[in-house]
């Protein structure tokens, strides 16, 4: 499965926001500068996270984004699905019933085994991402990272 590059952006931005002090925010401009990303496109992705209830946004000169929920309540699946949607990546079009190799209808009463296996893989992928919260991610980064992140964002 190949995800758009914006998925990496929002995963990193959400992790960055998770490192801020409670109540602190970071603007699109700060996050774009921090990761050298195009601000207008990043803003659209961050708004998708707001719409999904992953981030909260405040307006004004000191406005920006922050997590809308506790780090333990935001999963990687929440973030990925906010920007990439929930549709499975594989869609069986029943080509086993077409062309010179078409199977007879009685051999196609069951769901295609390939569609089943792809659905199983997608379910496993979703379960894996749902089992990882931003708290888990923060626990795995170097202990000095949050202070460094806050200092660098402040200088942005």
ChimeraX attribute file (.defattr): number of C-alpha atoms within 10 A of each C-alpha:
attribute: neighborCount
match mode: 1-to-1
recipient: residues
	/A:1	7
	/A:2	5
	/A:3	10
	/A:4	9
	/A:5	8
	/A:6	18
	/A:7	17
	/A:8	11
	/A:9	18
	/A:10	21
	/A:11	17
	/A:12	14
	/A:13	22
	/A:14	23
	/A:15	21
	/A:16	22
	/A:17	24
	/A:18	24
	/A:19	22
	/A:20	19
	/A:21	12
	/A:22	11
	/A:23	9
	/A:24	16
	/A:25	21
	/A:26	22
	/A:27	22
	/A:28	23
	/A:29	18
	/A:30	18
	/A:31	25
	/A:32	19
	/A:33	14
	/A:34	16
	/A:35	11
	/A:36	10
	/A:37	15
	/A:38	13
	/A:39	16
	/A:40	11
	/A:41	12
	/A:42	19
	/A:43	16
	/A:44	14
	/A:45	19
	/A:46	26
	/A:47	19
	/A:48	19
	/A:49	25
	/A:50	18
	/A:51	14
	/A:52	16
	/A:53	16
	/A:54	23
	/A:55	21
	/A:56	18
	/A:57	18
	/A:58	13
	/A:59	9
	/A:60	6
	/A:61	7
	/A:62	10
	/A:63	14
	/A:64	19
	/A:65	24
	/A:66	26
	/A:67	26
	/A:68	17
	/A:69	13
	/A:70	13
	/A:71	20
	/A:72	14
	/A:73	14
	/A:74	23
	/A:75	21
	/A:76	22
	/A:77	20
	/A:78	22
	/A:79	26
	/A:80	21
	/A:81	16
	/A:82	22
	/A:83	20
	/A:84	15
	/A:85	10
	/A:86	12
	/A:87	9
	/A:88	13
	/A:89	11
	/A:90	13
	/A:91	10
	/A:92	13
	/A:93	10
	/A:94	12
	/A:95	11
	/A:96	16
	/A:97	14
	/A:98	11
	/A:99	8
	/A:100	7
	/A:101	9
	/A:102	13
	/A:103	13
	/A:104	11
	/A:105	10
	/A:106	7
	/A:107	12
	/A:108	14
	/A:109	8
	/A:110	9
	/A:111	11
	/A:112	16
	/A:113	10
	/A:114	11
	/A:115	15
	/A:116	13
	/A:117	11
	/A:118	17
	/A:119	17
	/A:120	12
	/A:121	14
	/A:122	17
	/A:123	13
	/A:124	12
	/A:125	14
	/A:126	18
	/A:127	12
	/A:128	13
	/A:129	16
	/A:130	16
	/A:131	12
	/A:132	17
	/A:133	21
	/A:134	23
	/A:135	17
	/A:136	15
	/A:137	15
	/A:138	18
	/A:139	10
	/A:140	9
	/A:141	11
	/A:142	8
	/A:143	10
	/A:144	8
	/A:145	13
	/A:146	19
	/A:147	13
	/A:148	12
	/A:149	16
	/A:150	18
	/A:151	12
	/A:152	12
	/A:153	20
	/A:154	10
	/A:155	9
	/A:156	14
